[in-house]
Amino acid sequence: MDITQILLAAQSPDGNLRSVAESSLKLFQEQNLPRFLLSLSVELSNDERPPESRRLAGIILKNSLDAKDCSRKELLGQQWVSLDLSIKSRIKESLLLTLGSSVPDARQVSSQVIAKVASIEMPRCEWQDLIAKLLGNMTQHGASAPLKQATLEALGYVCEEISPEHLEQDQVNAVLTAVVQGMNQAELSVEVRLAAVKALYNALYFADSNFANDMERNYIMKVICETAVSNEVEIRQAAFECLVAIASIYYMHLEPYMQTVFNLTSNTVKGDEESVALQAIEFWSTICDEEIQLQEEYEGYDDADSSANFRFIEKALPSLAPMLLETLLKQEEDQEQDDNVWNISMSGGTCLRLIAKAVGDAIVPLVMPFVEANITNPDWHCREAATFAFGSILDGPSLPKLAPLVHAGLDFLLNAMKDPNSQVKDTTAWTLGRVFEFLNSPTSVNPIVTSGNLTRIMTVLLESSKDVPNVAEKVCGAIYFLAQGYENAADSISSVLTPYLPSVITALLSATDCVGATHFRLRSSAYEALNEIVRVSNIDETSSIIGQLLQEVMRRLNLTFDLEVFSSGDKENQSDLQALLCGVLQVILPKLSNSDAESIITQNADQLMFLFLRVFACHGSTVHEEAMLAIGVLADAIGPDFVKYMPEFFKYLEAGLQNHEEYQVCSISVGVVGDICRTLEDKVLPFCDGIMTVLLKDLSNPMLNRSVKPPIFSCFGDIALAIGENFEKYLPYAMPMLQGAAELVVVLDQSDDDMVHYGNQLRRGIFEAYSGILQGIKGPKAQLMVPYATHLLQFTEAVYKDGSRDESVTKAAVAVLGDLADTLGPISKDLFRNHLFHVEFFRECLDSDEEVREAASWAQGMINQAVVA
């Protein structure tokens, strides 16, 4: 097999040639993986081969070692580990050899593949000489600039791929020395210096000890600050990216350098290329993020954060705020039309928003003079910048500080929705949205929105919803936040919206009728606003209006099946529209079901279910998430009568539960099983064999995203509660799964925050399964649970002793103890006497929130009854 020719054919413009070549590569990979990977590495390293075949060889080699999907990534790693040692050694030698190639593409992809191999091997304490070999390239006499560049890139990629614990401190020191030397102005190659700065960016995450040492830290900071004024734009940008990373990782060490960095950033924002200036602003945004986080961590402690929070923003504020306000005047024409635009005025506004959150009231007197000086300026740039500045400081300062300004300026903002410039109107609508989001509280003493100005506000918003799409989108956002202010208010307060409801619904539905891909954001924003206005409406006054809206949404959903679908874009548009309409139905149905108008749902249930099933049908194997959620809501709304739809619906539910690739669909389908079980109770029994079979297969599938597994365990509890003692037949299959998961929790990595979070989800799912099964089996067959009781108590005790459990796990754990005592009764007497941890556990719960205290009190009562009986 001539691998070169096949790789070239795989890039041919001839579709037939390409298809045959791709099949050949796949066959080679499947039949002889070691030989396949070795052949690719030989191709990549051979300077006599065409650059095109070498580049593709490297890409395929990289994709044979890594994948975005966690399960596939793990599988590829295991495949590499299981290769013969001599094969792996030859591949690695080829990769290192390629770093000196004359072909740039080959060098670059080789450096990436080296990092992928390192990410598999270094955590296993293999390839221990890799760093030394790479550093050898940097120090060897006469090393070419391309070799040094590729080596630095490889070092950077390796640092990106592995964790700090996988490098010894002397290796970190050597890497830092090499990259800092590479940044030196004495290095003549611009490419080498750029690669060195980029490598330093990734190496910073390993430099804890170095930054703790004053001398080493001073040297690193000196080199970075010198590099930030290099002649080359790309190098300056990369140096500022390093400063941004340092602001995040080493905030606590920054104080001695802040004046120097302020001068650097100030000069850069005022006069450098935009790509560099954006990073200079990002430095201050990152400092804000750190200080906001410190404030949140130490909230409620008097000055406890003073040692950790250096208040750099507060100290720099008098100079920093004017610098950022100037950036707001550097808008681009029509920037509001493009969602992907990121320029200096947007970056400056974002930083200003973060500063407002970090320093609160102190920002207001620095920004308001700029607002007042520019808000009526004939130049639209000034009017827009002033409005942007005002909108940017509405989240952070106190209500007493802002309320007078907003009361005084609200009418001006409403008038500005008639500004001749579209960009000014866009920013004004955004600012109104922020006024309603952060400052509008209908129940406050001096609300922004009152019965006196609501009509004017509504008139302006409804008129402006007909404006150009980007303005209308922000107006829909403002309507959403205006409505959201009434979300937790009493019906008597939300009644003020009732007179406007028909007009708002009409305006929002009109806004959704905009066609074209560029208007998807408007359509989405309009439907979100519609959902919110329905959610907060006083249903006793508006049930007939909401009933009419139900008919209109059903009509629109029906029309989606007539859309012409010629391309993947058409299909995506149809799917997105169906998702939005199903989302509206998810809000309307519970609203109507909680009122005297629930008969409207019953009358329309058949048609609704018909529409949902048609949504599934036009998506083939992909079960539509929003339609699935809407069916769960419909089941809850119509109760046991939902059983008549189960025979037809079940095949789609089963397909959703089997959809491992789109794990969110699988997870939602699991949730809908729970909804249906609670609705149908024992009427779900005929479908339980099918459901349990799929759920057990899901749990056994290593490719299924782990986040779906805790809800599946909870679902066991829902099924058991619904079918009671009929769950007996599933115990031999479900209980080993629960016990296996309980043992898995013990070995999860407690140093990884994601794993701790997942561990808590898993434990809560296990406890909820046990609670449901115990309650379901309670009665004549309660003894069936005796064989599993000891394991459950041991697991609960282990969870009790684990400091990483959260409140939800605590509540589920104490509840399951009560359920065990309640179900087994006197049989559990000896069990609880032999496992007395519950006494301390319940005592600890006295310091928890009310829900946990109540659950613990009930559980203690159940155990006392069982022990005394």
Buried (B, 14 or more C-beta within 10 A) or exposed (E): EEBBEBBBBBEEEEEEBBEBBEEBBEEBBEEEBBEBBBBBBBBBBBEEBBBBBBBBBBBBBBEBBBBEEEBEBEEBBEBBEEBEEEBBEBBBEBBBBBBBBEBBBBBBBBBBBBBBBBBBBBBEEBBEEBBEBBBEBBEEEEBBBBBBBBBBBBBBBBBBBBBEEBBEEEBBBBBBEBBBBBBEEEBEBBBBBBBBBBBBBBBBBBBEEBBEEEEBBEBBBEBBBEBBEBEBEBBBBBBBBBBBBBBBBBBBBBEEBBEEBBEBBBBBBEEBEBEBBBBBBBBBBBBBBBBBEBBEEBEEEEEEBEEBBBBBBBBBBEEBBBBBBBBBBBBBEEBBBEEEEEBBBBBBBBBBBBBBBBBBBBBBEBBBEBBEEBBEEEEBBBBBBBBBBBBBBBBBBEBEBBBEBBBEBBEEBBEBBEBEBBBBBBBBBBBBBBBBBBBBBBEEEEBBBEEEBBEEBBEBBBEBBEBBBBBBBBBBBBBBBBBBBBEEBEBEBBBBBBEBBEEBBEBBBBBBEBEEEEBBBBBBBBBBBBBBBBBBBBBEBBBEBBBBBBEBBBEBBBEBBEEEBEEEEEBEBBBBBBBBBBBBBBBBBBBBBEBEBBEBBBEBBEEBBEBBBBBBEBBEEBBBBBBBBBBBBBBBBBBEBBBBBBEEBBEBBBBBBBBBEBBEBBBBBBBBBBBBBBBBBEBBBEBBEBBBBBBBEBBEBEEBBBBBBBBBBBBBBBBBBBBBBBBBEBBEBBBEBBBEBBEBBEEBEEEEEEBBEBBBBBBBBBBBBBBBBBBBBBEEBBEBBEEBBEBBBEBBBBBBEBEBBBEBBBBBBBBBBBBBBBBBBEBBBEBBEEBEBBEEBBEBBEEBEEEBBBBBBBBBEBBEEBBEE
